[in-house]
Amino acid sequence: MKAEIPFFRAADEGSAAADRRLSALVRHLKGGSNSSVVNEFKNDRKIYASVTSSGDVNSVFAHIVKAPEDPILGVTVAYNKDPSPVKLNLGVGAYRTEEGKPLVLNVVRHAERQLINDRSRVKEYLPITGLAEFNKLSAKLIFGADSPAIAENRITTVQCLSGTGSLRVGAEFLTRHYHQRTIYIPQPTWGNHPKVFMLAGLSVKTYRYYDPSTRGLNFRGLLEDLGSAPSGAIVLLHACAHNPTGVDPTLQQWEEIKQLIRSKGLLPFFDSAYQGFASGNLDADAQSIRMFVADGGECLVAQSYAKNMGLYGERVGALSIVCKTADVASRVESQLKLVIRPMYSNPPIHGASIVALILRDRNMYNEWTMELKAMADRIISMRQKLFDALCARGTPGDWSHIIKQIGMFTFTGLSSQQVTFMTEEYHIYMTSDGRISMAGLSSKTVPHLADAIHAAVTRIS
């Protein structure tokens, strides 16, 4: 008799994934306890409107209205239009040097030169699951080279289009093969998360995460919300450097979260976008994931090399699914291929080849870890400089959360009115929720930002 697949159901070839996605969207668009998430998504999908130009009447697309800018990417659009010489973009989720310039790591340049000079390399299609060496090395990086799950072949890893693509492939797989189609995401979370999961056909609900009063973790609210989640529900967890708040659980809190999730039979889905980029230590930033794998349970992990290798535009990532047995992992991989093939057929080769070479070559790996720590250390130093500058100005309020939070972003606690004031009066651009990218700061721009925050806090209540 064929063994049953724990957690994951066998494929139902007669099911219509599109119908399920549509049904999930209809349920959400009717409203509910997560109306803010739903309304944002509903607005994004609005395409019908009156024809406003007589010149458009002959177009079959005349009913389509201009969509709003993405709330995150739109910050850069507005910044680019500003002619001010003192303008500052703190909305972009990408590392900048002390001079405010994009950075290509030296080790990445070395790897690219080596690849280009290798005349034996070709541009043939990769398999559906991607570059095999990349997948193997990515699993070792996130789970640890000594992971029992790797040794027992209980993990299937597939190359995807960075972190976003990994999340989407994982979500599509769960919609088709998992018995629970509800995912709980932290409030707040990265703005793309609800859209990725909703469009894949999952029902999205939120759990409390950030406490505005302390500008820290609402741990009690988190436990209460996950404790009331239905058995088997999926839970999205940020592995480290939570986006947008920069607030992470302690290791003890992670242990309590793990115990709750396992006792409730919930399925963890990790988003790991900042391994090594948060603390400067690759192993430390993967501890939360490894805790969940160590107990023998199942989970999903979306992995990105955008930040920690600076490969933003190469779109390099991986999705790993940790299973109970090697047999289950093999069958899961076979179904992942059926998700990927009609979506983008197979992933690109260049970025994955860069990553594989760096992870394979000991000298390059060591060079990478040094450059990675340098990026993380510079961000940490910017936190300290901003905190010191606000203290020196006597800015009202407690700003210690700036140095307590970790990773690329800081949730400042500024209101949308204060953000607008800073943009209009000081030409500083950030998302309306007060999130700033610490990687966009430099020693030269910290005083300007501190002046703006001080003015906003003292003049706008």
N, C-alpha and C positions, 0 to 999 in steps of 0.2 A: 504494500500500500504506500502511496506517495505521501511523504511527510507534509504536514501542514506548515505553512510559513508563519512564524510568530510575528505579530503586529501587521505584516503586510499580506493582503489578500492576493490570490492569483488573479491574473488579468481576466476581465470580462470583455471579450472581444465584441460583444453585442452592445455594450454601453456606449452612449454618446457623450464624450467628454465636453463637447461644445454645449450640449443641453445642460449639463451639470453646471458649467460656468455661468450660463445665462440664468439658471435658477438661483444660483448663489448671489448674482448681481441683483436680481429682482428682490430677493429677500432683504438685501442690504439697502436698496433704494427706497424701501418702505419705512426706513428709520429704525430706531431701537436705542438701546442703552449706549451705543457708540456712535451717536449721531454726528459728532464732529468729524470722525474719520469718514463716515458715509457721505456726509455733505460735501466734503472736499473731493471725494472720488466722483460723486454725482456731478459736481460742477465740471470736473475734467472731461466727463463723457457727454456734456451737452453740445450738440452739434446743429440742432435745428433752430432756425430763426427766420424772420421775414427777409425777403430780398431787399437790399438797401440800395442797390445800384442797377439802373435799367440796363446797363451794359452786361450784367451778369445773367440776364434772364434766359439766355440760350444754353447756359452751362448746366450740366447735370449735377454739378456741385454748388449751384448758386445758393442753396439753403445753408451751406456751412458757414459758421461764424469763426472769426479769428480766435484761436485759443489763447488763454492767458499764458504769460511766461511761467516756466517752472519756478517755484518760489525760491529755490536755491540757485539754479543757473541764471535766473533772472537778475540776481544781484550783480553778477558780472556784466550782464548786458547794460544795466543802468550805470555801473562804474565806467565802462568803456565810453559811454556817451558824455561823461563829465569832463570838461576841459580843465578843471582845477589842478594846479601843480602839486597840491598837498593831499590829493585824494588818496584813500587807503581802502583796499579791498580785503575785508576779513570774512567774506562769505565763501570763498572758494575752498573746497576740501582737498587742497594739494599743497605740498611742501614748497616753501620758498626759502632762498638763501638769505643771509644777512643783508644782501644788496637788493632783496625783493625779487630775485630772478628764479625761474624754474630750475630744478637741479636734475641733471642726468648723472647718476652715480658713476664714478670712475670704473668700478668693477663691471658695470653694465657696458660701458664703452669697450673695455677690454674683451668682454665676452662676445660682443658684436663683431669686433675686428677678427677674432679667432674664427667665428662662424663664417664670416664673409670670405676669409682666406682659405677655407676648407672647400676645395674644388669638388670634393665628392658629394657635397650636399646638393639636394634637389628640392624642387618645389611641388612635389607630389602631394595628393590629399593625405591627410592623417586618417587613421581609423575613426569611427564614430566616437569612441571614448577618448580620443586624443593621443598625445605622445605618451607612450607607456612609461618611459623613464621619468618623465615629468610627474606622472601620477604616483609612481612608487616613491619618489623623493619627497613629493608634497605630503604624502601620508606620514612619512617618517618625521618630517619637520613639525607637523601639527600634533601628532600623537606620541612622538618620541621614538627613537630608533629601537628602543628595547620594549616597545609596546607588545604585550601578549596578544592583543587583538590582531596586530599585523602578523606576528609569528604564526598565528592560527588561521590566517587567511579569512578573517571574519569581517574585513573591511573592503568595500568596493569603492574605488576612487575614479572619477571621470573628469577630464578636463572640460572646463566651461568658460563662458565669456565673462571673466572676472567675477566679482562677488555677486553682482546683480544677476548675471546669467546662472550662477550656481544656485541662488535662491529660487529662481524661476523654474529651473529644471527640477529641483527638489520639490517645489510646490506642485508642479504638474504630476510628478510621480505619486505624491501623497494623494492627490485628488483621484487618481485612477486606482490606487492599490491599498489605501489605508482606510480603516473602517470609520474613523472620525475625521470630519472635514471642517472642524473648528480650530482655528489657531489663535492663541492669545499672544499679543505683542505688547511690549512695555509702553507706558504712557509717560513721557513722549518717546518717540523713536525716530529713526531716519524717515524722512518724508516719503521715500519710495517704497518702504516696506508694505503698507496697506494696499497699495496699488498692485504690487507684484503678486501678492497672495490672493487678492480678490479676483484679478483677471485670470488667475490659474484655477479659480473655482472654489477656493476655500472661504469659509465664513470667518470674518475677522472680529475678534473682541480684544479688549485691552485689559491690562492689569496695572495697578498703581506701581510706580517706580520712583519718580522724583518728588521730593518734598520741597515746595517753594519756600516754606518758612525757614527751613534749615539749609536749603540749597545742597541737600545731600540725599541719601537713599531713604525712601519710605519703606523700610524693611517690613514693618508690621503690615502695612497695606498690601505689599507684594505677597506675603505669606497668606493673608486672608483671601485675596482674590484668586490665587492659584489653588488654595485649599477648597474653594467653592467651585472650581472648574469641574466639568464632567469628566469622569474617568476616561482616559485615552486621549484627551484633548492634546493638541500640539502646542508647545510653548516655545516662542522665539526668545533666545537669550543672546545678548551681546557678550562675546567671549572676553573682551577687555576693551577699555577706552570707550565706554558707552557713548554713542552718538545720538543726540546732541549734547548730553549733559556733562560728560567726562566723569561721571560718578559710577564707581564700580563697587560691588559687594566685597567685603573682606573674605579671606579664605574660610573663616569660621561660618560666615553667612552663606557662602557658596555651599558648604557642607550641609547646612540646614535646608537650603533650597533643593539640593540633590535628594536628601532624604524625603522631603515632601513630594517631589516629582515622582520618585520611585514608588512611594507608598500609595500615591493616587493613580499610578499606572499612566502618567502623562508621558508624552514623547518629546524630548528636547531637540530643538533645531537651533544650532549655534550659528551665528554670523560672526566670522573672524576676519575682520578687515584690517586689523592693526597689530598683528603678531610681531613683537620686537620693536614696533614703532611707539608703543605706549611707554614701557619702562626702559627700553634699550636692551632687554633680555628676552630672547626668543622662548626660552623654557618657562620663564615666569609668566609671560603673557598667554601661555597655553595651559596653565594650571587648571583653570576651570573645566576645560574640555577633558583633560586627562583624568580628572576626578570622576567624571561621569563614565568614562570608558573603563576605568579601573574596576568598577563594580560588576562588570560583565553585562551591563544593560545596553540597550540599543539607543542610537541617536543619529542625527544628521549634522554635518558640518559644512558650511559654505566658506570658502577660503579665497582670499584675494591677494595679489602681489602688486596692486596699484600703489599703495603707500610704502610698504616696507622695501620694495625694490625700485620705486619710482616709475613703474611701468603702467602709468595711467592709461595712455592711449593704446597700449598693446592689448588690453582687455584679456588679462591672464588670470585664471582662477581655477578652482577645483571644487567639486562636490564629493564628499565622502559620506557613505552610509555604513555605520557600524551595526553589524547583525549578530545574532546569537550563534550561528554556525557558518562554516565555509560554504556549505551547500546553499543556505539561504542567500548568502552574499553573491554567489554565482548567479542565482535566479534573479535577484534584484538587479544586477548589472545587465542582464539580458533585457529586462524591461526598461531600464534607463536608456538603452540604445533606441528603443521604440519611441521614447519621448523626444530624444535629441534629433533623430533622423529627419522628421518632417519639420522640425523647428529651425535648425541651421545646418543640418546634414553632418558636419564635422567642424571642429574648431581650427583656428589659425595656427600655423606652425612656428612663426618667428619668435614671439614672446615666450612661448613654452620652451623653446630651444635655449633661449637666454637663461631662463630660470634653471633648467636642468643642468646646464653647463656650470653655473655658479654653485649649485647645490652638490654637484658631483666632484668638482675640483677643490681640494682642501685649501689651497692657497687663495683661490677666488672666494671661497666660503668665508675664510678668515677676514679677507679684505672687506667683504660685504658686511659682516657683523660689526666691524669697526666703523664703517660708514653709517650703518644703521644706528649704532649707539650715538654717534655724533649728531645725527638728526634728532633723536629723542632728547639728548642732553640740551640741544639748543632750544627746543620747545620748552623744556623744564625751566631753563634759564629765563626765557621770556615771561613765564608765569611769575617768577620771583621779581623780575624787574617791574612788571606791571603792578604787582601787589605793593612793592616798595614805593612806586611813584604815587599811587593812590593814598598810601599812608602819609607820605611827605606832604601831600596837598590837603590832608585832613578831610578827605572825602567822606561824607556821612555814611554810616553803615559798616557792617563787618564784611570785609573782602577776603577773608582767609580761604573761602571756597576756591579762589583762583589757584592757590598753591596746593589745595587738597585734591582737587580734581586732576584727572590724568588724561593724556593723549592729545590729539590734535585740537579738540574743541573745548571751549569753556562756556558754560551756561551762565552768563553774567548776572541774570536776575533783572536786567533792564526791561522796562515795559516797551510796548510797541510805540507809544508816544515818545518815549525817550530815544528809541532807535531812530525814529523819524527826525527828531530834533538834531541828533548827531549827524545824520546824513545831510540835512538841509544846511546846518550851520558849520559843520566841520568836514563835510565831504567824506565821511567814513561810512562804508557800506557793509552791512551784515544782514542776516535774516531777521525778520520782524520779531522772532521770539527771543532775541538777544543773544543768540549763539554767535561766538566769534571763533575764527580759526587762529589759534596761537601760532601756527606755522606761517601765517601771513605777517606777523609782527617782526620788527627788527629793533635794535638798540636805538636807532634814529627815530623810529615812528612811535615808540612807547610813550614818550612825553606828549605827543599830539593826541594819542588815544586817551591817556590819563586826563588831559585837559578837557577833552570832550565828555568823558564819563562824569567828571567832577561837575561840569556845567549842567549836564543833563539831570543829574541827581539833585542838584541844588535848585534848579530852576523849574524842573518838570516833576510834579508830584505823581 
